[in-house]
Amino acid sequence: MDLLDRPSVRAPGPCPEIQTARLMLRPHRPGDGDAIAQSLADFQVARMLSRVPAPYDRQDAADWLSRVRSGLTPDWALAITAGDDVHIGVVGLELRHGLWHLGYWLNRYYWGKGLMSEASSAAIERFFRRMPDVTLYSGAFADNTASLRIQEKLGFSVRGCGDLYSLARNAVAPHIETELTQAGFRPAARL
């Protein structure tokens, strides 16, 4: 039985395009591979993610793009682009084991500018419009304080902590697990 055939699993529909004050979030394109590979080849970015290998190369990006563009899953993998349509990061809403999870990353050059709060907020807002009764799960490695601050600002609450294996680090690291309902969601301030 296909996962989407189960009566308890609903899908939010196709990956949308979302315009924010400074960004365009859009479905991925084949041409995004080089920018993805360049961003995730930076160990400071990759080490904060659980499923990204280090080193990360163009073939890793091509494999990932093939999967997210296949349409075989209900997931949203939104490319974060700046005004020039250059790929600078990802906001993903992914169905894993019957639960929806938020994940994200941003090219290090763009850190500290509030862009991930803006992008995540817009993606979550659109997701909850389509899936209002769903709890959204996320989390971050304990040493990723910037990501934990973003989640706190958006209304995520801590639901637990544990250890999670990081492929890039090739080690287990402490991980804070969070969750968010539509009622608890606090959209980022409009710029």
Helices and strands as residue ranges (DSSP letters): G 3-5, E 18-19, E 24-27, G 30-32, H 33-40, H 43-46, H 58-69, E 76-81, E 87-96, E 99-106, G 108-110, H 115-130, E 136-141, H 145-154, E 157-166, E 171-180
